[in-house]
Amino acid sequence: MSQLPKTVIVGLQAFNQGNYYAAHEHFEDAWRATEKDSREFYRALLHLSGGFFRLTQNRPRAARKFFTRALHWLHDFPSPYLGLDTAEIKSRIHMLIASIDNGQPPDMILKQWDHPITPIDRQEYYDETVDHRF
């Protein structure tokens, strides 16, 4: 049974609260600390949160680059992976990129595509000592 590291859980909580910069930092910490295959999965999450952060700065072209990189890093991961629905995450990223390409304003993109990322089965993937409120 795989568990999400505490820093990833905290990153997901920050992401789900709209604190994309903090989420990016937590995912980056997990990426740097991991030598397993999941390392690149965490890299994808840090790029995803970075893209959302760029949207909050009204920088859609920069956001698009982050989202494109996130797709690249997610490419080889099955769904689910570490309890997260990677197929849904990839689908969301494709829609984010399409929204940017269609010239939709960043604030509208955020309203439309800012959905929480939650584990499919919270019980199976969490360390019991961590606060898991999303």
N, C-alpha and C positions, 0 to 999 in steps of 0.2 A: 504494500500500500504506500503510495507516494503522498507526501505532505508538502504543502506550500510553505516555504520558509517565512519566518515572521516578517522579514523586510518586504516580501511580496504581498503578504496580507495587509500590512500597513500601507503599501503602495496602492493596493486595490481600494482600500478605504479612502485614501486621499483622492484617487481618481473619481470614485463614486460621489465624493463631496464637491467635485469641481476644482479641486486643488491640484491642477495638472503638473505644475512645477515640482511640488513636493512628491507627487507620484513618480515623476520622471527620476528624481533623485533616489527614491527607494528602489525602483526597478534597476537603476544603474548600479546601486550597491549590490543587489542580488546578482546581476550580470558579472560584475567584477569578482565576486566571492565564489562563483560557481565554476567548476571545471567539467561538470557533466554536460550531456546533450541539452539539458534544460537551459543552459547558459544563453543560447541563441533565442530561446523562447522569451526569456527575460529581456533580451535586447529588443525583441519585437514590441514588448509592452512599453519599454522606455521610449521607443520611437512613436508608438501610438499616443502616449501621453504628451510627448513633445509636440506632436502635430496639433493636438487639442490646445496646448499652451500657445502655439503660434496663432491659432484662430482667435484666441482671446486678445492677442496683440494686433488683430486685424492684418495678419500677414498670411493670406491664403496660399500664395505660391510656396512659401517656406513650409507651411503645414503640409502641402501636397508632397513635398520631398520627404518629410518625415513619414507620412502615411505610405508612400511607395516603398520606403525602406522597411517599414513594419511588415508589409506584405511579403517582401523578399525573405525576411527572417522567419516568417510564419509558414512559408511555402511547404516545407517538408514535415510539418507537425500534424499528426492525426487529430481527429476530433472525436471525443474530448481528449485533452492533454492536461495532465495535472488537475483534472476536475473542471477545466474551463472549456467552454464550447468554442473551439477555435474556428469551426466553420461559420458560426454566427459572427465572430470577431472579424474574420476575413470578409464576409459579406458586408458588414458595416463599413469596413475600410474602403471597399469598392464603391459603396454609395457616397462616402465622404469625398472621395476623389472625383466622382461624377458630379457631385454638387459644386465642387470647386471649379471643375472644367466648364460647367454650365454658367459660371459667373454668379452663383448665389452668394449673397453677402455673408461674411463669417458669422455674424450674430444669428442669422437665420439657420445656418448650418449647425451651430451649437444648439439651438433650440430643437432642431429636428433630430439630431444624431447623438446628443449627449444622453446616453443610456448607461446605467450601471453595468459593470462586469461582475457577475456573481458566479461562484462555483455551482456546478450542476448538482452535486451532492455535498453540501457543506460539511456534514458529519465525517465523511470518509477522508477528507483532505486536510483537516485542520489539526494543528497542535492544540491540545486541550488547555495549555497554559496561556494562550493568547486570546485577547478580547476580539471576537469575530463579528461584531456588529457592523453591518453594512448599511 
